[in-house]
Amino acid sequence: MVRCLLLVFTFLAAPALAQGVELPADQARLELVLDDPGAQPLAGQMVLATIRGIYAVNITREELKLRRMNGVDWIRLGQDVWSQQRIDGRSLRVMERRIALYPKATGSLTLLPVAHELEYLDAGARRRTIIRSAPVTLTVRPAPERDGAAWLPARAVELSDEWSTDAAQLKDGESAERRVILRVFGATPEMLPTQPPMRAPWLITFSPPEHRSQQLTPQGPVTTVIWRWTLRPTTGELGVLPAVTIPWFDTDAGQARTLTIPAAPIGYLSFADNSAASWRTGFAGGWLAVAVWGLTVTLALSVLAAGRAIVGVPRDTARRALIRWRLRRALRRQVRTQDAEAFRTTAVALLRHHGGGGPQDEHAVLAPLDAQVFGRPGPRSGVDLRALRKAVLGLLRS
């Protein structure tokens, strides 16, 4: 008996839920409104639209359904906005949803009706109904020829290029991280290009997975992709990473444009300091003449020393000139290596056998070096071999 009474009370308390009925247009209507109704977009170009519903009934539950369609993709650009507006002198409830459409097929494209399922109160009873929008037709133009390049229609594109350090002046064994951020207004993440490679035979490259994100705005999505590379040269020689060009199509201006990841030098600073470029800079561009002169002298002296006479030059003179040239080179090398004992031996040979004054002059010039080489063991200040070399060569010239 108690169970029967509970069932009766539950039945009486539950509101009546009537089957679906069709509401007149002055009570409920739904429409899909394009921002630019007369536009003829290119395939893949974003088309902005608003789904707008106007209702004079008391809605208790609703669900807006936009079906997947062949030949067009769409994304929702945020939450639905409900408001109370006065239209034709009546206070009505208005629902608006922003969407972005991306037509893929070309030619005449029909957008299917949007369905809005409503549950509303009518004279104390709950009723259900479905409001549908009218179909909308678009004319879609084919994308222009691109010579194999990726198709990226967008309203705006920007790029930033950042390095963790100066890649052209790396410390030995150091790596540099390059970070490129590409932001595209009006495109989805799937439309953005893949991460370009940055490889070279002289370079070790590590690329972590790219990161893609999307920010929704009423005027379209803003998609961001972040590319990163960790780069380390395998040799010290300075190399150049080539520039990377990213083509895109400006839908606002109707023009094809390009964006460039600039070329970048990368290498070790130690190699740059000791490279031939530094040597050429020191000679202010005269390196070629010096090289030609040195090669000419070497060949001439070699020919003379080998016994092949040149007009007006005796063979003995040629041999002495070659030996003297070799001793001078050895003297310069010993200054660079700071080999004091070998320097003294070479200097004595140069002064005694190739005209360097008398023994007194030789002793006066080499006295500081003799004190270092033959002096008693213990701490003593080193002789400036560079200055001593100049003194030896000066004595030869005198």
Beta strands, then each sheet from edge to edge (+ up, - down):
strand 1: 17-18
strand 2: 28-34
strand 3: 47-55
strand 4: 58-65
strand 5: 72-76
strand 6: 81-87
strand 7: 90-103
strand 8: 107-111
strand 9: 115-122
strand 10: 125-132
strand 11: 136-140
strand 12: 153-154
strand 13: 156-163
strand 14: 176-185
strand 15: 203-206
strand 16: 211-217
strand 17: 220-233
strand 18: 239-241
strand 19: 244-250
strand 20: 255-261
strand 21: 264-266
sheet 1: 1+ 10+ 9- 4+
sheet 2: 2+ 3- 7+ 5-
sheet 3: 2+ 3- 7+ 6-
sheet 4: 8+ 11-
sheet 5: 12+ 19+ 20-
sheet 6: 13+ 14- 17+ 15-
sheet 7: 13+ 14- 17+ 16-
sheet 8: 18+ 21-
end
